[in-house]
Amino acid sequence: MFDIGGLELLVIVVVALVAIGPKELPGAIRTGMTWMRKTRALAHEFQSGLEELSREAGVHELQREVEEAAKTDELDELARDFNKEIADEETRRILDDPETHKLLAEVERGDFLGSPVEEPPPEEPKKLPEAPPGATGS
């Protein structure tokens, strides 16, 4: 509770010896110990009351469930499943959309925006009838 080292305790004893005196020091120590016991008893009673309240509220059970969930990574699995479910729902919604069916049909036919347009093969030039011999214009 109190973090008092050996040197600090020695300083407290010397100051108490000088301030209280060697005759009254044992009585002061007894009084200090009595107060310390009462303080500890009061702290223990307070802590017991808090623990009883938390048991009634079910905090221990909830804490245990949270610790178990953290240990088994159940929360991570739930988050992954939730994200997957959202993605699946979004994908399903997109695939069920009539516009999507229309676009897929265009892609299958090849006539969607940005696709190369296939031009028909060039026709061969028409041959002109040959002129009769001697009908040359020169």
C-alpha positions as CSV (number, residue, x, y, z in Angstrom):
1,M,0.0,0.0,0.0
2,F,2.7,2.5,1.0
3,D,5.9,2.2,-0.9
4,I,8.3,3.0,1.9
5,G,11.9,1.8,1.6
6,G,14.4,1.1,4.5
7,L,16.0,4.5,4.4
8,E,12.7,6.3,4.5
9,L,11.5,4.2,7.4
10,L,14.7,5.0,9.3
11,V,14.1,8.8,8.7
12,I,10.5,8.5,10.0
13,V,11.7,6.6,13.2
14,V,14.4,9.2,13.9
15,V,11.9,12.1,13.4
16,A,9.3,10.4,15.6
17,L,11.9,9.8,18.3
18,V,13.0,13.4,18.3
19,A,9.4,14.8,18.0
20,I,7.6,12.5,20.4
21,G,10.4,11.4,22.7
22,P,11.6,8.0,23.7
23,K,9.1,7.7,26.6
24,E,5.9,8.2,24.6
25,L,7.1,6.5,21.4
26,P,5.7,3.0,22.2
27,G,2.2,4.4,22.9
28,A,2.3,6.4,19.6
29,I,3.3,3.3,17.7
30,R,0.3,1.4,19.3
31,T,-2.0,4.2,18.3
32,G,-0.6,4.2,14.8
33,M,-1.0,0.5,14.5
34,T,-4.6,0.7,15.7
35,W,-5.4,3.3,13.1
36,M,-3.7,1.2,10.5
37,R,-5.8,-1.9,11.4
38,K,-9.0,0.2,11.3
39,T,-8.1,1.6,7.9
40,R,-7.3,-1.9,6.5
41,A,-10.6,-3.3,7.9
42,L,-12.6,-0.4,6.3
43,A,-10.8,-0.9,3.0
44,H,-11.5,-4.6,3.1
45,E,-15.2,-4.0,3.9
46,F,-15.5,-1.5,1.0
47,Q,-13.8,-3.9,-1.4
48,S,-16.1,-6.7,-0.3
49,G,-19.1,-4.5,-0.8
50,L,-18.0,-3.6,-4.4
51,E,-17.4,-7.3,-5.2
52,E,-20.9,-8.2,-3.9
53,L,-22.4,-5.4,-6.1
54,S,-20.5,-6.6,-9.1
55,R,-21.6,-10.2,-8.5
56,E,-25.2,-9.0,-8.3
57,A,-24.8,-7.1,-11.5
58,G,-23.2,-10.0,-13.3
59,V,-20.0,-8.2,-14.0
60,H,-17.8,-11.2,-13.3
61,E,-19.7,-13.4,-15.8
62,L,-19.5,-10.6,-18.4
63,Q,-15.8,-10.2,-17.7
64,R,-15.2,-13.9,-18.1
65,E,-17.1,-14.0,-21.4
66,V,-15.1,-11.1,-22.7
67,E,-11.8,-12.8,-21.7
68,E,-12.9,-16.1,-23.3
69,A,-13.8,-14.3,-26.5
70,A,-10.5,-12.5,-26.5
71,K,-8.6,-15.8,-26.0
72,T,-10.4,-17.6,-28.8
73,D,-10.2,-14.7,-31.2
74,E,-14.0,-15.1,-31.6
75,L,-14.3,-11.3,-32.1
76,D,-11.9,-11.5,-35.0
77,E,-13.8,-14.3,-36.6
78,L,-17.1,-12.4,-36.1
79,A,-15.6,-9.3,-37.7
80,R,-14.3,-11.3,-40.7
81,D,-17.7,-13.0,-41.1
82,F,-19.5,-9.7,-40.8
83,N,-17.3,-8.1,-43.5
84,K,-17.7,-11.2,-45.7
85,E,-21.5,-11.0,-45.3
86,I,-21.5,-7.4,-46.2
87,A,-19.4,-8.1,-49.3
88,D,-21.7,-11.0,-50.2
89,E,-24.8,-8.9,-49.8
90,E,-23.3,-6.1,-51.9
91,T,-22.2,-8.6,-54.6
92,R,-25.7,-10.2,-54.5
93,R,-27.3,-6.8,-54.8
94,I,-25.1,-5.8,-57.8
95,L,-25.7,-9.1,-59.5
96,D,-29.4,-9.0,-59.1
97,D,-29.6,-5.4,-60.5
98,P,-31.3,-5.4,-64.0
99,E,-28.6,-2.8,-65.2
100,T,-25.9,-5.4,-64.4
101,H,-27.7,-8.0,-66.5
102,K,-27.9,-5.5,-69.3
103,L,-24.2,-4.7,-69.1
104,L,-23.3,-8.3,-69.0
105,A,-25.3,-9.0,-72.1
106,E,-23.5,-6.1,-73.9
107,V,-20.2,-7.5,-72.8
108,E,-21.1,-11.0,-74.1
109,R,-22.2,-9.5,-77.5
110,G,-19.0,-7.3,-77.5
111,D,-20.9,-4.0,-78.1
112,F,-20.1,-2.3,-74.9
113,L,-18.5,1.1,-74.5
114,G,-14.8,1.0,-75.1
115,S,-14.8,-2.3,-77.0
116,P,-13.1,-2.3,-80.4
117,V,-15.6,-2.2,-83.1
118,E,-15.2,-4.9,-85.7
119,E,-15.5,-3.5,-89.2
120,P,-16.8,-5.7,-91.9
121,P,-14.1,-6.9,-94.4
122,P,-13.5,-4.5,-97.3
123,E,-15.4,-5.3,-100.4
124,E,-13.5,-6.1,-103.5
125,P,-13.7,-3.3,-106.1
126,K,-16.2,-3.9,-108.8
127,K,-14.7,-4.8,-112.1
128,L,-15.8,-2.7,-115.0
129,P,-16.8,-4.4,-118.2
130,E,-14.1,-4.7,-120.6
131,A,-14.3,-2.5,-123.7
132,P,-14.6,-4.1,-127.1
133,P,-11.4,-4.3,-129.1
134,G,-10.8,-1.1,-131.0
135,A,-13.0,1.0,-128.8
136,T,-10.2,2.8,-127.1
137,G,-10.6,6.4,-126.8
138,S,-7.2,7.3,-128.3
